[in-house]
Amino acid sequence: MATALLVGGSVWASRWYNINASTDGAKQISAPAAHRRAMSGGIFFIDIRRPDEWERTGVAEGAVALDMRDPNFIDIVQSARARQPELPIALICARGVRSWRMLGRLEAAGIFNVMDVPEGMLGSGAGPGWLERGLPLVKYKKG
């Protein structure tokens, strides 16, 4: 029983903290690279976290705050993509878990050229995260 709890807890922790994440793949981008590209207009950058998370930390500079739970999320992204179809999309969340899942949902909806920031805002196995790196933030304004 104790072994099962230990193994189960380890699996949960590795998923929650995205311990095995990396920026080695073509669909991953580091937080500093995402910031540079967003500020130069080289990507459409989306902070997909919840409003309470944006209020606690701020929004990644250069990113659009768009809650992934919004029922129109896919439609909003498709609309933005239609205006600039060649522009890659990059997603950031807290630790890269939700952004990786949302990448899959966007691809399933026919939206490609999407990247994940696997270290997220708080850090993961892919890196220390936006906050720890001291990358700029924008204060979240409700509404």
Beta strands, then each sheet from edge to edge (+ up, - down):
strand 1: 44-47
strand 2: 59-60
strand 3: 63-65
strand 4: 89-92
strand 5: 114-116
strand 6: 137-138
sheet 1: 3+ 1+ 4+ 5+
sheet 2: 2+ 6-
end
